[in-house]
Amino acid sequence: MRTSGGRPLGRDDELGVLLRVAEEARRGHDARIVLVSGDAGIGKSTVVDTFVAGLEGARVLRGECLDTGAGQLPYAATVQAIRPVLRDPEQWGVEISAAARVSLSRLVPDLLGAEGMTSRVDALGQDQLVEHLLGVVEQAAAACPLLVLVIEDVHWCDPASRDVLGYLLANLGGVRALVVMTARTTEIGRGHPARPLLDTVTRSPRATRLDLGPLDAAALLSLLRDRVMDARELGDVMDRSGGNPLYALELANGHGALTDQLADLLLARFDGCAQRTKQVLRILAAVGGPVDHVVLLEVSSLAPDELDAAVREAIERHLLIVDGVAYRLRHALIADAIEAGSLPSELLAVHSALADRLLQGGGIDAEDAAELARHLRVAGRRDEELEAAFRAATHARTVFAYRDARLSLERVAELWHLVPDAEARVGTDLPGVMQAASQCALADLDERRTVALATKGLELLGDAEQDRERAAALHTLVGRGHDLDWERSEPAFRTALSLVRDQRTPLRARVEAAFSTAMMKQGIFGEGEALAAHAAEVAEAVGEQTAWAEALITLATIRGQRGDAAESARLFARARRVAEDAGAVVQQMRAASGHSGILANQGAFEAAIEECQRAVDLAEAHGLGRTRGMDLRINLLGPSIDLGRLEEALAIGLEAMVLAPEGAARGGLLTQTGMAAIRSGDVRLARWLMEEADREMASSRQIWFQCFWGQLATEVALAEGDHETAVARVRVAFTAATDPDGPAFWAGEVGALYAEAVRAAGIDEDLDPVVRAVRDRAATGETRVHAGERMRLEAMALVSRGGDPKAVIERWNDALACYEAMPMPQRVAMCLLELGELHLRVGDRPAARTALARAARTAKDIGARPLLRRAKELLARHGLSTPTVEHTGVSATGQPEPATGRWQQTGHGWVIGLRDTSAVVPDAKGVRDIAVLLDNSGQDVHVFDLTGSGVLERRLEVIDDQARRRYARRIVELDERAALAAHHGDEATLETVRAERGWLVGQLRASAGLGHRTRLGADGEEKARQAVGARIRYAIKRIDEVCPDLADHLRRSIDLGVHCRYDPEVEVCWDVRTS
């Protein structure tokens, strides 16, 4: 498929793209990703090989995903790629810490030896493993001009390697690295395991997708020019090959006389081989990857000279290539064709021989167990396969490949009734297998499979009274798996508790600790507190330290949320000590993170951030910073927002929510990030985050979510002018926040928002019951935040009753003083706005001007655009805008003249200046953007007006392909439910199903534009906002180098966002000229 010069025919453009991206990665010190996709045989590997060979100064790591069927080897591609670095780290410029060595020895055992291995299910292990792998890759990239990581045939990637690749691609940044992946995208259809990984890649802004299409006629003619064919045969080959070079070559070898199926072509070549050559090729096809010469010699039972002759013939027939000291088939399709074209007896003999070789030592080697199970499966040796699959699961758990372990255990379950002595072979019964599989699913954060497997285990167990402990453990797994579905979670937990209530055992402590944590999330504080206290007592007595720490954390959280800050702090400190003694890293992180939440609600925001940072540091120290540690950022967001650090909170949230585990952690991050977005004025982003959070939590009734999400939904509705929805949302949130059995934290904040929504909707409602409910929740102890919110609510209630303006102003001043003391600048600005309006009503214009001007400055400082806009509108409407004007002199009328500025485009760039300063800066998009803003001083300019239609063309779909498929699948499910409901005459269910189906169909119709093309939505607006903001900030940074005063003026005067505005505090007359 190459020319005589070694370059692939017809692929110059594709090679140019690869070289360009490589140069970007090299110069930009930022990792890049290229996905090379195309049909089998299209030349993906050839293009990548040529590209890699032509790179100067680059170092290359290469891994190959193998088609090994159900017996996939965990981390196979990852280990193959990273092994050279791990075996000789010094040569690669890498230092491997002791902790990393222990973790990575699970992949390359000779790094440490057996002492670091463990077979327990450790929910942290895979997270540590992938973070240490990332560290190794980052170090290797830092030590060379460019590191290229090639992963071939991603469509065959094992689950563990998919997890690692997804993590690396999300986190590998700031280094000179290029990740090149090849994939047969045509084989990755709906439901394919590799689909989520490839979707993630294609959505990444750092990724380039390189689709290899068919070769054109000129390239095909060059490819086939050495083949002896007449004109008719050549035309036939070119037509039937479809431009696929492998197909074309295979057809040419048969002079165009073979069938259209590539498998038939390959088998025709295979059938022409001697019998011994066929035997060797069947072995290679069965293994699926490179095979050492020694292994071939043993398994084939051929004499050395016979094997040499067989290999030589396979090479001559272009079926086999030499790979170092091993051999492999030239193309994976050859293996497919050989396996498909072989008789069952031939496959059985080959796989049986390979299995016998792996069993030569008399036992099952852990690292070979998955491969052995696959060979035994084809060989039909069920009893041995069951044992190997169980051993493979045990090994997969050792290296934290929980998905692989679960799949192997599920295969054990399938084989169970076919093997009479199954229990004796694996050392447990079938319910035990299901329990282990469920534990692996929970560790893999697959809640659906956790529940399904545990439920099956309970069915197999039968009478729970006969094995109460195991039944309790399985019911607890069901309860934990239904984390977001309390109606199913609660009965499972209560059943588990009833089975261990008469015991004082570690299991009882674990059940009670897990159940009390679930109750806390639901806001069931009374029973949850009592159960947590008992769990802590039992756990301490029986030495179950992890459950003890868990129960103490729940107790501390409940006490803190009820206002007892001192007792909460004491319990958190004790929980941390217990967790440290147990080496329970998750509980240590939860203790620090939970305490930070209590501190934030006390108004100690800096202390809260410091405490949460302690949890983040702990996560990073244990290799969890960018995996499970990401959800700790929830408690960084809240105090950051309260302190007015809105941009910082947005940055933290948007980064963390991508990597946070699915479920409650991600739902919380989405909600808090949405709060930062709505308060900074980005309504579209806030709405998207709000909707994503709702989907993530599946309308969960967890108390914290009802309060947080209800506030976000209310603020979004208010910003959109949908007052009816705002009132409905806040009523639900207020009911949750004032539940007597729940937390006292949020009543004040939700109560004040309640008053805002009612006022905005023009509803004449007595707010005194709201005030009383908020005061009641503070009876056991009031935090500073709650006090400020209560006073704000009381002030609005006074207004609604027509109270004395002086009394209202006094109450607003009380709230203002409370917020200033913490401080909470966003709330300070809100109070100042209210005071400004009140002063205007009583005719105190100077006081109004002072309050409103201060509100504008505060809002501007923290980037709270809605508050800034409102303050400026009030100042302008009432003639209070008297900005300080910088003057250059006095006009003929005796009035001071404003300062002047120039922003003029020339052939050499732009001449810019303010007052007496002047400089020339090169042309750039950011400089042109600023020119537009200056020329439209005081007016909002949409980012699309700055970027042009190109951004519009790049907008994301209203409903992307993944969502569309999800909607379609749901419609099918609803149709089945509707049929069942109609059969049983269940009109209520039928009505509900029809309503949901109608909504889904409406969404799908709404997403289709003219000609049924996908309609584009507003997500491109966010991309444009980021692009414009970045280039204007960069332009100002460059201006700062030549005109510091002008740069400072622009920073203070330009508001960035979806709508940008130049709105100076001082009057400037600009001379803007563009060529």
N, C-alpha and C positions, 0 to 999 in steps of 0.2 A: 504494500500500500504506500510505498515511498518511491520517490524519484531516485535516480542514481546519486544525487547529492545528499540523500538521507532525509529530505523534508517530505512530509505527507503531501500527497497530491491533492490539490484543491483546497488546502486548509491554511493558506497564508493569512487570511483575515482573522481566523480564530487564533492562530499563533500570535498575531499582532495584539489581540485583546489580552491574551495571557501575559505577554511581555509588558504591556502597558500597566496592567494591574499590579504586576510584580514590582515595577518601578515605583508605583504609587505607594506600595507597602514599604519599599526600601527608603524612599525619600520622606514619606510622611510619618514614619515611626508609628504606624497604626496598622493593625492587622487587617487583611483583606481576605475575602472568601470567593472562590470561583466554583460553581457547579457546572461540570461538563456533562451534558446529558444527550441521550440519543438512543436509537434502537441498538439491539445487539448486533455487533459486527460493523457498526458505522464508523469505527476508528477512534473511539474515545481514548483508549490506552495508547494508541500510536501517537496521537496529538500530544498527550501529556508527557509521554516518553521523550518526544522530540523537544518539547518546551523545557523540560528539566535538564536534558543534556546540553542545551544551549545557554543555560544560566551561568554566569561567571561569579565566583565567590560565594554562591549560595550553598547551604547545607540542606540535605534532603532526608526526611524521614518518610518511610513508606509502609502502609498497611493495606492488606487485601482482605475484604470480606468474602467469606466462603459460603457456598450453598451447601449447608450440611443438614438441611431439613430440620426435623424437630429436635435433633440433638445438637443444637448450636452451642459452641464453646463460649462461655462468658468472656468478654473483652478480647476476643481473638484478634480483631483488626487493631485494637488499641495496643495490645501487647506486642504484636509484630512491629508496629511503627515505633514504639517508644523503647523497645528492648535495647537497641544500640546505645542509647543515652544512659539507661540504668546500669548497663554492664560496664560502661567506661565513662562515668560522669565527668571525670577530670578532663578527658580529651574533648568533651563537649562544653567545657566551661561551666559545669553545674555542680552545686553543692547540695547534697541530700542530707537533711537533718535526721536526727535519730527517730523522731516521730514519723517523718515521711518514710524513712527506711522500713519501719515496722509496718506501716500501712501498705506501701508499695511492694513489700515482699510477698504479698498475697498474689501479685501478678507475676513477679519474677522471684521465685522462692530463694534462689541463691544469694539474694540481697541480704538476707538475714538468717534464714534457717527456720526450723520448726518452732523455735521458742516464741515467735510473734504470732502464731496462728491460733485461732479460736473458732469454735463451731457455733457459738451462740448467735442468736439473731440480734444484731446490734443495729438499731435504727440510724446510728450516726456513721457507721462504717463506710458506706458508699459515698456519703457526702465528704468525709475526710479524704477518701481515696481520690475522688475527682479533683478536689481542691489541691492536693499534693501533686497530682498529674499536671494540673494547670501551672503550678509553680515550676515544675521541671521544664515544661515547654517554654514558659516565659524566660527562664534563665538561659536556656539554650538559644532562644531568639536574640537575647541581649548580647550573647557572646559571639555573634557572627553578623556579617552584613545583611543576610536575609535567610530566614529559616522557612523551608517549604515542607509542609505536611501534606502528603498525598494519601488519600483514602479511596481505594478503588472498589467499585461495585457495591455502593451503599445500599442498594435494594436488597442485598443479602445480609445486611448488618445485624448482628445479634443484639438482643434487647439491651444488654449492659453497655455495649459499645455505642449504641444509639444514645443512651443517657449521657455517656461521657462526651460524645461529639456535640450533643446539644448544649451541654454545659460549657465546653471549650469555646464553641462558636459564640455563645452569649457573653463570655467573659474575657476572651483573648483580645486585648486592646492595648494600645500604647507601646507596642513592640513591633520590630520589623519581621513580620511573619505573614505567610500566605498559606491558606488552607485550600487545597484543590481536591474536590471530590468528583468521582464519576458515578453515574447512575443510569440505569435503563428506566427512564421516567415512564415509558409506555407500559411497563409492567407494574407500576406503582399506582394502582387504581384505588377505588373506594375501599376503605377498611384495611389497606395495606399497612403493616406495622411501621414502615419507614416513612409513611406519608406525613405525619406531624413534623418529623425532623426536616424533611425537604421543604415543607411549607414555612417552617421557621427560617430556613436559609433564604428562601426567595423573598421573604418580607424584610430581611435585614438590610439597612441602608449601606452596609459595608460589603454587600454581596453582589456578584455579577453572575448572571446565568448565561451559559454558553451552550446553546442548542446546536448540535451538529446535524445538519440536514443531509439529504442525499447529495452525492457528488454530481456535478454537471457532466454533460456529454464529453467535453474536452478532457476532463480529469479521468473519466472512465476509459476513454480511448487510450490515454497515456498508461493507465494501469494495466490494460490488457494488451498492450502493443507487442509484448514478447510471447503471447499465447498463439499457437498455431490454429487459426480458425479461418473459415471462409467468411465472406461478407454476410451471408445469411445467418450463420452461427453467431457472428459478432453482434448483429442487430438483435437477435433473439436474446442473447445474454444481457445486452444493455437494457432492453425493454423489461425483461423479467426480473432483473436484479433490483429495479427501483432505485438505482443510485447507491445501493449499499455495497461497499467495496468487498466485504467478506462474501456476500451472496454472489457478487459478480465473479470473484475468483473461483468460487466453488462451481458455479455454472460453467465457467470457462474450462475448468479441469475436465468437466464431462462433455465438452463441446456442445453444450446447450441441449443435450438429449435427455436429461433427467427431469424429474418432476419439479413443481414449483416449491415444494416444501424443503427448507434448508436441512431439516433433520434427515430427509431422505438422501439429500446430496452428501451429507456427512457420513451417513451409514453406508452409502455406496463406496466411499473411499475406505471406510472401516472394513467393509465386507471383503475388500480386495486384499486385506492383510493376511499373513500367515497366522495359524491358530495361536502360536506362542505370542505373537504381537497383539492379537486380540485380548489374550489373557492379561498382558501387561496394561493395555489401555483400559480394560474393565477395572483393574485395581486402581488406576489413577482416577477414573471417573467415580469410583466408590468413595475414595478418600476426599475428593473435591478440592484438593490443594496440592502443593508440592510434596513429593514422596522421595525419600532418600533412596539411593541405589541399594543400600544394605537391606532396607525394608522390602523393596521389590524382590530382591534375591530370596528373602525368607518366605514371603507370602506366595510368590509365583511358583516356587519349587523348581525353577529352571536352573540349569547349570550356568555358570558365569558366562561362557561363550554364547550360550543360547540367549541369555538375557541381553547381552551386548548386541547380538544380531537383531533381536526384537526391537530394542530401543532405536537402533540405527534405521530400521525400516520405518518406524513411526515418525522419526524426524524427517526422513526423505519424503514421506507422504504428507508432510506439513500438519501432522496431528499432534506432535509433541515437541516441546522445546526444552533445552537444558537451562536449569535455573541454579547456578552454583554447583553444589554437589548433589542436587536433586533434579527431578524431572517434573514437569507439569504439562497439562494439555494446552495446546495453543489457544483455545478459546473455550469458555465455559459452555457454549452451545454444543461443543463436541461431546462434553460429558453428558449433557442432557440427551443428546441423540443416542449415545451408546447405552445409557441406562434405559431409555425408552425402547430401544431396539433389541435389547437382550431378553432371553428367555428367563422366566422366574427361577428356573434351576441354576442358570448361570449366575444370576445376581445372588442367589442364596449361597452358592459356593464361594464367591468372592468375599461377600460380607462376613460369612462364617469364618473364612480364613483370616481376615483382618481382625475379627473378634478374638479368635484363638491366639493370635500373636499378642494382643493386648492383655490376654489372660495368662501369658506364659509364666509369669512369676508366681502363679498360684492364687492370686487375689486381684482385687480391683484397685488400680491406682486412682487416687482421687482426681488428679488432673486429667486423666484420660476417660473418666467415667461417662461424661456426656457423649464423647465420640463412640465409646464402647456400646452404650445404650442404643445409639443409632444403628450401628452395624448389627447388633443382636435383633433389633426390631425387623430389619429386612430379612435377616436369616430365620426369623420365626421362632427364635429361642426365648419364649415369653418368660420363663422362670428366671433365667439369667438377666434378661432385659429389665425385669422389675427390680432386681437387686442393684443393677448398674444405675438405673434411673434414680433410685433412692440415694445411692452414693453420690450421684451427680448433684442432686438437690442439696445434700449436706455440704459438698464442696462449694457450691454456688453461694450458700449462706455464709460460708467462711470468708468469701471474698466480697460479701455484701451485694451480690447479684441476685436480689430478692425476686425479681420477675422470672429469671431463669430457674431459680429454685422452685417457685410456685408452679411453673409449667412442667417441670420434671415430676413434682409431687402429684400433679393432676394426671400425668401419664401413669404413675404408680397406681392411682385410684382406678384408672381404666383397666389396668391389667389384673387388679386384685382378685377378681372372681375367676380368672383363668389360671391362677397359680394356687394349687391346693395348700401349699405350705408357705404362703405369702408372709404371714405374721412371723414365722420362725426366721425367714430370710432377712427381714428388715428390722426386727426387734420391737415392733409396735403393731397395734391393730389399725383398722381402716379409719375409725374416728380419730385416732392419733395422727394419721396422715393428713386428714382434712383440717385438724387443728393447726398442725405445722404449716400447711399451705395458707390457711387464713392469717396466721401470724406473719408470714412472708408478705402477703398482700397488704396487711396493715403497715408493715415497715416500708413497703413500696408506695404507700399513700394511695392505694387503690381500694377505696372504701366499698365500692360495689362488690368486688370479688371477696373482700374481707367478709362481708355479710353472707354472700352466697355460699362460700366454703364453710363458714362456721355453722350456718343453718343446715347444710348437708351433714356436717359432723354430728349435729344434734339429732337429726333423723336417724342416722346410723347407730347412734348411742342408745336410742330407745328410751327405756325407763331411766329418767334422771336420778331417781332415788338409789339406783344400783351403783352409780358412779357420780356422786354429788359434786366432787371437786372438779372433775373434768367438765361436767355439764355447766357448772358455774363459770369456768374459764371460757367455754364456748359462748355462753350467753353474754358474757362481758365483751367478747369480741364483736358480737352482734350490736351491742349497745354503742361501742366505740365506732363501729363502722357507720352507724346511723347518726353521726355527729350533728348533722344539720336537720335531722328529722326527729324531733323530740317525741312525737306520738308513737314512733317505733322504738326509739332509743330507751325511753323510760321503762316500758314493760320488760324489755330484755334485762336491763340493770336490776329491776326489782325481783325478777325471777332468779337472777344470779345471787342477789343478796339473800333471798329466802333459803337458798341451798347451802349457804355458809354461815347463816346467822348464829347457829349454835356453836361455832368454832372460834378459836382464837389462833388463827394461822396466818402465815404470810399471804395466802390467797385471799382470805377475808380482808386483810388490810388493803390489798391491791384493788379488790372489787369496790370497797367503800371509798377509797381515794378517787378512783375513776368516776364513780357515780356522783360523788360530791362535787367534783370539778364540772361535770355535765350540768348539775343543778345550778351551780354558780353562774354558768354561761346563760342559763335560762332565767336568771333573776329569782330563783327559788332559794332565798337566803336563809329562811328559818330552818327548814329541814336540812338544807345543804350544810349549814354551819354545824348543826348537831352531828351529822354523819361524818363530816371532816374531823371534828374533835375526837370522835370515837375511832376513826381510822388512824389518827395520829397516835392515840393511846395504844391501840392493838399493834401497830407497826413498830412502835418503840419497844413494846414488851417482847415481840418475837424477832426483833432485829431486822425487819424489812425496811431498810433505810430509804430506798427510792420512793416507796409508797409513803413513808413518814414525811419525807421532804415535800412530796406532792400534796399531802393533806395539809401540811403547815402553810403552804403557798395559798391553797384555797381559803383556809381560815384567815390568813393575813389579808387577802383580797377582800373578803366579805366584811371584815372588821373595818378596813380602811374605807370601803365604799359606804359604810354606815356612819362614817365620821370619826371613828376612833383612830386617829392618826398615830398616836404614841404606841398603842397596842399592836397596830398593824406593822409599824417599823420593827418592833421587838420580834414579832413572829417571822417577818421576812428575814431578819438577821439569823434567827435560829434555823430557818429552813435552809439558808445558804450554807451554814456550818454543817448541817446534816448531809446536804447534797455533796459538799466537798469531801466529807469523810467517806461517802459511798462512791465517789468518783462519778456521780451522776451529772454529766455536763448539761443536759437539757434542763434539769431542775435548777441548776445553778443559774443558767441564763434566765429561766422563767422567774426566779426569785428577784433578780436584779431588775428585769423588765417590769414585773408587776409592781415593785416598789416605786419605780419611776412613775408609773401611772398614778399612784396615790399621791406622790409629791406634786405632780402636775395639777391635780385637782385641789391641792392645798394652795396653789398659786406660787409654789417654789419651782419655777420653770427651769432656771439654770441648774438647780440641783437635780431636777428630773432628767434633764438632758445628760448630765454627768453620770447619773446612775444607769441610764439606758446605755450610754456609751461604754460603761463597764461591762454590760452584757454583750455588746457588740464586740468589744476587745476579747472577751472570753471565747466567743464563737470563732473569731479569727485565729486565736491561739490554738484552737483545737481543729483547725481545718474546716470550719463551718461558716466562715464569714460571708461567703457568697452563695450559700445554699440555704440551709435551715435558719441560719442567722439573719437572713434577709427580712423575715417577718418581725424581727425585733424593732425594725425601723418604724413600726406603728407608733411606738411610744416615743420616738424622736419627732414624729410629725406633729403630734398634738401641741407640745410645748413650743415647738418652732413656730407654728401658726399663731399661737397666743402671744408670742413675743414679736410678732409682725414680720417674721422671716419667711415671707410667702414664697419667694423665688427659690430659696434654699429648700423649703418643704416640698415644693413641686419637684425639684430635681431629685431629692431623696426618694419620694414616692414613686415617680415614674421609673426610676432605676430598679427599686426594690420589688415592685409589683410583678415585673416580668419573671423574676426568679423565685418569688415566694411560693411555698407549697400551695396547692389548690385548696379551696375550702375557706374556713374562717379567717386564716391568716391573710390570704389574698383579698378576701372580701373587706377586711378591715383596712388594708392598705389602699384599696381602691376608694373606699369611702373617705378616708382622711385626706388622700390626695385630691379628691373632689372638693373637699372643704377649702384646701389651699387654692384650687383653681377658681372656685366661685367667688372667693373673697378678693382675689386679684383681678376679677372681672372677666375671666375666660369662661363664659357661660356654656359655649358649645362643648368644650373639653369637660367641664363639670358634669354636664348632662350625660356625656358618653361614659364617664367614670361611674356616675350614679347607676346607670343602666347595667353596666358590667358588674358592679358590686351586687346588684339585685339578682342577676343571673347566677353569679358565683355562689351566693348564699341560698339560692333556690327558695326565696321568700322565707328564710329562717325566722323563727320566733325568739332567737336568742336575744336577751334583754338589751345588751350593749348595742347590738346591731339595730334593733328597733329604734333606739334613741339616736345613735349616730346617723344612721341612714335617713331616719325621719327628718333630722335637722337639715341634712344635705338636700333631700328632696324638696323640703319646704323652701330653702333659700334659692334653689334652682327655679322653682315655680314662681317665686316672687320676682326674680330677675327677669323671667320671661313674661311677667304680667298676668300669669294664670292664678289669680287670687283664690278662686274656688278650690283648685287643687292644693294650693298652699295651705289653706285652712284645713282641708281634709287630712292632709299628710301630718300636720302638726298636732291635730287632735289625737291621732293614733299614737304618735311619739309621746305626747303628754300623758296619756293613759299609762303607757309603759313606765315613764320616768317617775310617776307618782304612786306606783304600786307599793303598798305598805310593806310587802315582803321583799321588795327589791332594793337596789342601791339608792342612796340619797344624793348621789353626785350630780345627776343631770337635771333634776327638777327645776332648778333656777334658770339654767340656760334654755331649756325647752319652754319653760313658762314665759320667759321674756320674748322668745321667738313667737310663741302663741299670740301674745299681745300685738306684736308687729304684724302678723298675718291678718288678724282680725281688723286692725286699723287700716291696713292696705285694702282689704276687701270692703271697707265701709260698713262693717257689721256693728250694730249698736248692741254690744254685749257687756253684761256686768262682769268685770274682771276680778271682783272681790273673791269669788270661789277659787279662782286660779291662784290668787295671792295666798289664800289660806292653805291651799294644798301644798304650795311651795314652802311656806313657813313650817307646816307640819313635818315635812321631810327633813327639815333642819333641826328638829327637836333634840336629836341625840348628839348634835355637834355640827356646826356650820363651817365650811371651808371659806377661804377668802374669795375664791371664784364664785361660789354659790352666793355669798353675801353681795357681791357686786351685781350679779344677775338679778337677785331678789330686789335690790334697790332700783334697778333699771325697770323691772316689772312694776314695782310700786309707783314709780313716777308715771308710767304710761297709764296705770289704773287711775291715778289721781286726775290725769287729763281727761280720761273717758268719763269720769264722774263730774267734770266741770269744776275741778278743784281750784283753789286760789293759786294764781300764777306764781306768786312768790313762794308758796309751799312746794309747787311743782319744781321750780328752779332750784330750790334748796335740796330737794330729793335727787335731782339730776347731778347737782354738785357733790352730794354724798357718794353717788355711784362713781362719778368722775375721780374723786379722791381715792376711792378704793382701787379702781383700775390703774391709776397712776402709781400707786404704791407697789404694785406687783412687778413690773408693769405689764399692761395689756394694750398696746398702742392702737390696735384696731378698734377695741371697745372705747378707748379714749377718744378717738376720732368720732365715733358714733355719738357719744355723749356731747361732745362739743357741737356737733351739728344740731342736735336737739336743743341745746342751750342757745345756739345762735338763732334758731327759729323762734324760741320763746322770747328772747330779748327783742326780736323784731316785733312780736305781737304786743309787747308792753311799751314799745317806742324807744327802747334803749339802743340806738343805732351804734354808738361806739362799742358797747359791750358785744353787740351782735357781730360787728366787724372783727373784733379781737378773737371771738370764739370761732367764727367761720374761717378766718385766715389761719388760725392755729390748726383747725381741723384739716384744712387743705395741705398745710405743711406736713402734718403727721401722716395723712393718707399717702402723700407723694413719697415720703421717706420709706414707707413699707411696701409701696407698690399696690395699694388698695385703690384701684382705678375707679370703681363705682362710687366710693366715698369721695374721692378727689373730684370727680365730675359733679357730684351733687353740691359739694362745697363751692365750686367755681360758679355753678349755675345760680346758687343763692346769692353769692356776692355780686354777680353781674345783674341779676334781676332787680335787686334792691339798690343798685348804684353804689355798692360798697367796694368795688374793685378800684383801689387806688394804689397800684403797684409802685414800688420805688423805681423811678425812671433815672437811668444814667444819662446825663446830658453832656453835650459837647459844646454848648454855647447858648446864646439867646437869639431868638428870631427877631425880625423887624417889628413884630407886634409886642415884643417884650416877653413872649412865652419861651420857656426852655425848649431846646431842640433835642430830639431823641438821638441816641447813638446810631451810627450807621455800620453796616457790614457789607461785604462783597463776597459773592459766590459765583465766579464766572469761568465758564469752560473755554479753554484755548486749545490750540493744536498740540500743546505740550502737557496738557493736564488741566488742572483747575487752579485759578488764583483765588485764594480765600483770605479773609481777614475780618477782624472786629476792631472798630475804632482805628487806632493808628498802626495796628499790626498787620502784616501781610506775608503770605508765603505761597509757594506752589506745591501742590500735591498731585501725584499721578492719578489718572482716571481709574475709577473702581466703582462697582455697583453700589457699595455703601455710600460713596460720595454723591452719586447721582440720586440715591434715595433721599439723602439729606437735602439736596437741592429742591426736590419736590415738596418736602415738608416745609422748608423755609418759604417757598413760594406760596404756600397755603397756610400761613401762620394762623394758629387758633382754630384750625379745622381738622376734623378726623379724616385720615386717609387710610382706606382699607389696604391690607397687605397685597391683595390681588392687583390693586392699581399700581403697586410698586414692582411686582414680579411679572405682570403681564399674563397672557393666556396660557403660557407654558405650564404654570402651576395648575390651572384649571384642568388641563389635559391630563395631569398626573394625579388627580384626586382619586381617593380610594372608592371602592364600590359601596353603595348604601348597604347592601347585603353581600358579603363576599361569598366565594364558592363554598367555603366550609360551612358557613351559616345556612346557605341555601340547601346544602345537602342535609344538614341537621333538621331544617324545617320540613324538607320532603320526607325524611324518615319519620318524623313526628306525625305528619299527616297520615302516613300509612298505618302507624300505630293507632291513631285516633279512629281511622276507618274500621280497624279490627275491633276496637272497643265499642264503637257505635253498633256494629253488627251484633256483638254479644249482648249489648244493652237492649237492642231491639228484640232479640230472641227471647230475652227474659222479661220484656215489658217494662224495663227500668227507664221511665220517662225522664226522671231527674238527671240521671247520668247521661242520657242521650242528649238532653238540652245543653249540659255543660260541655260535652264533647263537640257538639256542633258549633257552639260559640267559639271554642278554641280553634277548631278547624277553620272557621270562617276568618278569624283574625290572621292565622298563618297564611291562608291563601291570599288575603288582602295584602300582607307584607310582601309576598312573592310577586304579586302583580305590581305593587308600587315600586319594586326594585327594577322593573323592566321598562326601558325607554323605547324610543322609536325602533321599529323593526326587531323588537324583543332583545335589543342590546341592553347590557347591564347599565342601569342608571348610576351616575356618580354622585357621591355625597360630599359632605363638608369636611371630611377628615384631612383633605389637602390643605384646608385653611390652617390647620395646626402646623403642617410642614412649612407652609409659607411664612407663618409667624416666626417659627424658629430660624428660618433662613434669613429673613429680613433683619430680625433682631441681631443675629450673629454678625452680619456684614456691616450694619450700622455701628455696632459696638467696636468692630475691628477698625472701621474707618476713623472713628473718634480716637481710638488708641494711636493710630498713625498720626493724626492731626496733633495729638498731645506732644509729639516729638518736635514739632516745628512751631506750634501756637498753643502753649499750655492754657492761656486764658480763654481762648476760643473753645478748646476742648472741654474745659470745665463748664463754660456756659452751655454748651450743647448737652452735656450729661445732665445738667439740672433742668434743661428746658424741653427735652424730647421724651415723651412717653411712648414706650414700645408695647405692642400687643397685637391683637387682630386688627384693631384700629390704631394707627400711630398718629401722633400729634406733636407739632412744635408749638409750645405754649410758654413763652418766656416770662419770668417774673419781672423783667425789665423790658421796656419798649425798645425795639431795635428796628431800624428801617433797612431792609435788605435789598441789595441790587443783585438779583439772580438772573444770570444769562446762560443759556445753553445753546450750543452750536447745532 
